[in-house]
Every structure is written in C-alpha cells, then in structure tokens.
C-alpha cells in the first residue's frame, strides 16, 4: 500500500534552497515507455526551462534532479506497475518514488513544494478495503490493497464431536442447517465479526464489502459491532465459481458506487451548510481563504478542475487573480500551474479530510471546489 505517513511527510516538505522536481510517468506495458519517457523528459525539461524564470543555480540543480529521475528508469519495475511518481530535491537529498497500478499522464513540474495531486487522485481511486465473504459455516477475510488481494484468512465454523464407544471421540465437520443449528451459526458470525474488527484495527483500513447470499449477509450484519458496522460500504453476491480475484473486482466496483453516492451527499451537505451560519466555503477564493485561516475540516474537489495562478513562498497563500505580491504578507509570488493542487497540499498538511470527485453536478454548481468548515 502507499504509505500515508510517508506521503504526509512528503506533502509538508519545501525545497531547501531551490525547487522540487515532480515527475509522473506512464510505464504501462501497453506503451513503449523505455523509449518514449526519456524523450518526453528531455523535451519537457527544455520547454520548462525555456518558459520558466529560473536562476542559473536552480537550472543546474534541476538538471541533476532530472538525471536522478532518468536513472530510476534503468531499473526493473514491478511488472504490474503502470505508473511511476518521482520527487527529487538535490538541495535536501529528497528522493521518493512510487510505482502505481494506474497509467498516468506524463508530467514534469518544478515548484518550491512537491506536486502531489496525482497521488491523492490515485488514493481516492484505489482505497484499500476488506472483503468479508460470509456463509453459515465457512467464511474468509481478504485485504485488497492498491494492487490485488494481499492477504487472506479463512474462518471455519464450529466442529462437533460424535461419540463412539469403540473408536472414541472423532471430530466431524457438520454443515449446519439453519433450523437445527442457529446457535452455532450465530457463534460463527460472532467469531468472524471479531476477527474482522481485529483486522480493521490492525491495518487501519476503514472500508468493508460483504460478499455472500443477501439473507446471510443481513444476518451477519447483526453480529457486527458499531465500529465495524459503520465501515460496511457495500455488498456483493458470491458463488463458489468466483475466483478470489474476480470477487475483489466485483467488490471494488461496489465500493466505487458507494463512494460516488457519498460524494454526492457531501456536495449536498456543503450546499446546505453554506446557508446555515456560513459553515461552508465554495469556489476557489473562499476555499483558499478558509484554508489559510485553518477553518476547513473537509475538502471536496473536482478531479478535472485545474486553474493556474500563483503561490506565495512566504506564507503559502495562493490565488488565481493577477498579482505580483501576496495580499497577505507582501512577498513576491511565484507562478503555479495548478492552484487547486496547492489547495489540496495545504489541506493535507493541516490534517483536513480530502475527497476527489468526478462528474458530480452539485459540485460543479459550487465552483468545482468546496469545503465544510470547522467554524464559521
């Protein structure tokens, strides 16, 4: 899984005396990437230097950073990887890279801070979750990370002992009918529920998809604690003919649909909160201002919204209106190709919950970026 602690540390870093080079590259087996990616890096770097206002020392440092990125391409990558994200700052010895299971648009960005928006998008699409496959006597728990099913645990139902005077006690597996063995089925559900809760707490995963016959899944829900029950995000049917990989794909599709409904609900809540004592910020200007005051507790962003603007290296404020000096601290501002990306970075540094949405009409009406506030 993408280490969220390392990601948060990366988000909070700023270049010590220069610029962070952020590279996002497609390394899919569908592309002839070992030839096309170096060509892209060289041409894009020349364009970036030509059109940018970099000092001579910054250009030299960026050239060294580019060599680091290029050198990584010489190593063998995971055969499943389709994208690569690299962050380099020669002044602070920053070198972080992630191989990702999604194809990425080739991009090269040099800014005072890491450009992490594509990684946040990846996390929103590939959130890890647990599949709880439940039946009356044989169940299983599977952790599905960004790549695949990474671990599994089978939980077998109770065994009975039949007594035979000649052979002694012999364990016999019973396939219990509901009418005869409801108490044993209930105990099995409790065992699975307890194992599921332990797994969620151990991994930090916050989503569960149930798999099984609908009536069995409903019965299993009654055995869940409030902690686990609140994390059930979907349900899919299951049959023995389905492989574990097929089950994981079906469960992720169910989770994606649930997350879309949740984002629609978030947008509606923000719209309603805006009129209730001003507990929401909508549109880029309002959101940037609220972030600067540390008010935003939840940020919802349209994935396709990427306005250019400026960023203040002094206080971190950002905006889209034309200006040469920061209206907050008076420092000279620098150009930013994606002010929303900077807003996302600030939000993560502040511990704000960030959601990336796509094709949510209500969010478009709110200006494609909006947030719920901690206080008005």
N, C-alpha and C positions, 0 to 999 in steps of 0.2 A: 504494500500500500504506500501511497505518497505520505511521507512523514509530515503531519500537520505542524508539529513543533518546529521542525527544521524550516518548513515553509513560512511559519510566522516569524522566525528569526530572520529569514531572508527578506521578508517584507519590510522589516524595520531597519534594514541596513541602508546607509547612504555612502556614496563614493567618498573616500577619504580626501582625495585631492584631485579628483577628475571625474570620470564617467563610468557607469556600469554598462557593459555591453550585454544586451539580452538577445539571444538568438532562438528562434522557433523554427524547426526544420522538419519536413516530411521525409521520413526514412522508410516509407512503406515499400514492401516488396513489389508493389504494383508500379513503382516509379524506378527509373534508372538513376537512383538518387546519388550513388557514389560519384557520378559524373556531373549531374545537374546541380547538386547542392554546393560544391566548391565554386562552380561558375557563378551561381547566384550570390554567394557570399562575397566574392571579389567584386562583382559588378555593383552590388548593392552598397558595399563599403565605399567604393569610389563615388557613387552618387551621394551617399550620406555626407562624406567629407566635402564634396564639391558644393552642396547646397547648405551645409551647416556652417555655423560661425564658431569653429573650434580653434583653440590656440594650438601653436605648433607642438607644445608638450603633450596636449591632450590627444592629438593625432598620433603621436608616437606610441602613447600608452594604448590607444585603441588598436593600433596595428599589432602590438604584442598580444592584446586580448583576442584579436581575430585569429592569430596563429594558434592560440590555445584552443579555440573552438574548432579550427580546422584539424588540429592534431587528434581531437576526440573522434573524428570521423574515420581515422585509420584503424580504430579498434573494432573488434567484432561486437555487434549489438545483439540483443535478445531477438531471436527470430520472430517473436510475436510483436515486437515493437513497431509502431508505425509513425511515431513522432518523437522528437528529441527537443528538450528545452535546456538551454545552457545560459549561465550567468557568470560573467567574468569581470573582475576589477583588479587590475595588476597592482594598484596602489595599496590595496588592503588584503591581497592574497585570496580574494574571493574566487572560488571555482566550484560551482554547483551545477549538476546536470541530472536530468530525469529522462528516462526512456518511458514513453507513454503508449498506450494501446490504441490511440486515435491518430489519424492523419491530421497534420497541421498545415496551415498556410505558412509558407516560408516568409519570415520576417526578421529584420535586423534593426535593433533600436539601441541608441546610445543616449542615456539620460542620467541625471545625478542619482537616481534610485532604480532598483530593479523593476522592470515592467512585468508584472505577474498576472495580468488579467487573463491570458490564455490558460494558465494553470488553474485559476479559480473556475473558469468555464469547464475545464476537464473534470475537476472535483464535483461540480454540480451535475455533470452527466454520468459520472461513474462512481457515485457514492457507494461505499461498501455496505453490504447488508447480510442478514442471516436468513436462510430458508429453513423453516421448521416443517419437515414432512411428517405428518402425523397419521397414525392409524391406531386401531384399538390395542394392538399388542407389539408392533414393531415400528419404531419411529426413528428419525435421524435429523441431525442438525448440520447445516453446511454454511460455512463462511464464504461469501462471494466477494472478492476484492476487485480492484480495477481490471484485473486480468482474467480471472477464472475462479472456479471453486478451489480455494486454497487449503481448506481443511474440513474434515467431516467427523461426526461422532454418531454411532448407532446406539440406540437405547432400546433394549429388548424388554418386553413385558415380563410379568411375574411367571415363575415356574411353580408347578405343583408337584408334590411327591405322591406317588401311588405306593401303597404298602403291600409288599408281597412277602409272606412268611418264609418262602423258600429262598427268594433272591435278595430280600431286604428292601430298603428304600431306594427307589430308582427315580431320578429326575425325569419328568416327562413334560415336554412343551405342550401347552394347551392353547388352542386358538379359540378364544372365549367368545361365545355368543352373548349379545347384549343382555338378553333376558336372564341368563344364568350367572353371568359374572360381572355385573355392573360395578360392583365394589372394586374388583381387581382392575377393571378398565379405568375407573376413576383414579386409582392409585398410580397406574401407568401414566396418565395425563399429568398428575402432580409431579411425578419423577421427571418427566420431560420438561415441564414448566420450570422446575427448579434448575435443571441443567441449562435451560435456555437463559434464565436470569443470570446465572454464573457466567455464561459465555459472553453475554452483553456487557456485563461489568468488567470482565477481564479484557475484552477487546476495545471497549469504548464505542462499539457500533450502536447506532441509535435507530435502526430500521429492521423490521422483521416482516417477511412474507410467509404466510401459511400455505401449505400445499397438502391437499387431501380431498376426500369427499366433503361436500359442504356441511352436511349434518355432523360429521365427525369434527371438522374444524370448529364449528359452533360450540360443540361440547367441550373441546379443548380450551376455547377462549375462557370458559368459566373457571378453569384451573389457574389462569394467569393472574399474577399479582398486578396491582395498578401500575407499577413501574414497567412491567413488560407489556401489559395490555395497551398502554398509551403509545407503544412503539410499533404496534402492528400496523403496517402500511398497505397491506393488500392480501389477496387470497387467490390462489390458482388451483385448478383441478390437477390431480395426479393419477397416473396409472402405472403399473409395473413395466409397461412397454417403453416408457420415457426414460432416456438416459439421464444421468445427473447433469450433464452439460445442457441438455435440452430443457430440463427443469429450471436451471439457472437463467437461461434466456427468457423463458416464459415469466419467471418471477421478476426479472429486471423490467420487462415490458409493463407488468402490473404496477411496479414501483414508479415507473416513469409517468404513468397515467395519474397515479395518486399525487405525485409531486406537482404535476401541472394543475390539478384541481386546487392544491394548497396555495400555489402561487396566484391563481385567480382569486382565491379567498383573501390572500394578503393584500392584493391590489384593492379589493373592495373595502377591506378594513382601513386601509390608508385613506381612501376617498372619504369614508365616513368620519375618520379621526380628524381630518383636516378641518371639518366644521365644528368638531367638539373640542372647544378650548384650544384650538390650534395645536393639536398633538400630532401633526404630520407635516412633513416638508415635501413639496412636489416640484419637479423641474430642477434643472442643474443648479441655478443660482441659489435657490432655497436650500437644497441639499448640501452644497458646498459650505454655505454659511452655518448650517446646523452642525455639520461635521467639525468645522473649525471651533465651535463652541462646545463640542463633545456631547451633543444632545441626542445623536441618532443611536437607537438601540437595534433597529432592523432596517436593512437597506435592500431594496428591490430594484434590479437594473435590467433593462432590455439588452440582450446579447448583441444586437446589431447597432446599438447607439454608440457612436464613436466621434464626438465632436472634437476638433482641435482647439487649442487655446494656449494658456500659459500656466506656469507654475512658479511660485516664489521659493527660491532655495533657502531663504532666511527663515520663514515661518511655516512653509509648507502649504500656504493658501494657494488656491488655483481658481481659474475662471476662463470664460470664453470671450468676454468683451475686450476690445483692443486697449492695451495699456502698456506702458514701459516700466512703471514702478508699481509695486504691490500696494493696494489701497489700505492694507492692514499695518504693515511695518515699514513701508517705504523703500524696500530693497528692489534692486533691478530684477526683473522677472526673466525667465527663460521659456523658450517655446516648448510646448507639449503637444504631441500629435494625438493624444487621447486623454482628455481631461477626465472622462469617466473612469478610465483606468487608474488615474491618480486618486479619484474619489474612493474607489474600491480599496486601493492600497492604504489610504488613511483610515478607512473604516476597519480594516483588519488589524491595523496597529492598535486601534482603540478598543479592540475586542467586540466590535459590532458584528451581529449576525448578518451575513451577506447571502442573498439569493439571486441567481441569474435566471431570467425568464426569457421566453421566446414566443412571439405571436400571441401576446396577451392584450386584447383590445383595451381593457380598462387601464393598463399601464401606459399604453400609447397616449390615452387621453390625459394622463397625469404628467406627460412630458418625458416618458421613457425612463425616468429615474425618480424614485420616491422613497420615503422612509418614515417609519414610525419613530416618534421622539420619546426620550426618557422623561422629559418635562417640557411644558410649553413656554 
